[in-house]
Amino acid sequence: MDFATWTRSLSDRGLDVVPPSHPVPVRLSILPPDGGLLEFRCRGTRVTLERYAEADVLLVVPEAWCACGCGRHLPAPMTPPRVAVRPGARPIATAVYDGAVERGWSGYEAGLLRVEEAAVLLDALLPALTATQPEGTTVRAAPSSAAPRAPLPSP
C-alpha cells in the first residue's frame, strides 16, 4: 500500500486527510466527520494520535506579495489552504503507542515506519479516541495483533 492509497481508503471511511500530511515520517492531519481535527504522528519512539476541538482548528490560506512592490498581500492561487491548530491549543484527547515499551525501540524507529505499519497503528489508536473520555485524557494503546516490526537499522 502506498500513501495515496491509504489516504483514499481513510477518505472512504469518512476521515478526510488534508495538508500538511506526508508519508516520511508519517504525519496525517485528518478531519473526522464529527468535527475537530485528528493529528497522527510517527516520531522518535512514539506514535501519537491527538484530537483537537473544532474551535482550535484553523484554515490557513497562504498569501503572496503584489509584484508591483506596493506591499499589498494577494491570495496565492497555486497554493492550497492548509489546516493548522491554533497556537497554544491543547489536545482534548491523546492516544499513544510507545514503541520503546512495546517493541524496544531506542531512537527514531517510529519515523522509519512504512505506510502499512503506520496504518495498523492508526487503526489501533482510533478506537481509543472514539470512546468517551474526560478532556485532556491520554490513553496508552498497543495493537492486539499485527504489531509493526522494529525497523531495520541503517547500514
C-alpha positions, 0 to 999 in steps of 0.5 A: 500500500502506498500513501495515496492509497491509504489516504483514499481508503481513510477518505472512504471511511469518512476521515478526510486527510488534508495538508500538511500530511506526508508519508516520511515520517508519517504525519496525517492531519485528518478531519473526522466527520464529527468535527475537530481535527485528528493529528497522527504522528510517527516520531522518535519512539512514539506514535501519537494520535491527538484530537483537537476541538473544532474551535482550535482548528484553523484554515490557513490560506497562504498569501503572496506579495503584489509584484508591483512592490506596493506591499499589498498581500494577494491570495496565492492561487497555486497554493492550497489552504492548509489546516493548522491548530491554533497556537497554544491549543491543547489536545482534548484527547491523546492516544499513544503507542510507545514503541520503546515499551512495546517493541524496544525501540531506542531512537527514531524507529517510529519515523522509519515506519512504512505506510502499512505499519503506520496504518495498523497503528492508526487503526489501533489508536482510533478506537481509543479516541472514539470512546468517551473520555474526560478532556485532556485524557491520554490513553496508552494503546498497543495493537492486539495483533499485527504489531509493526516490526522494529525497523531495520537499522541503517547500514 
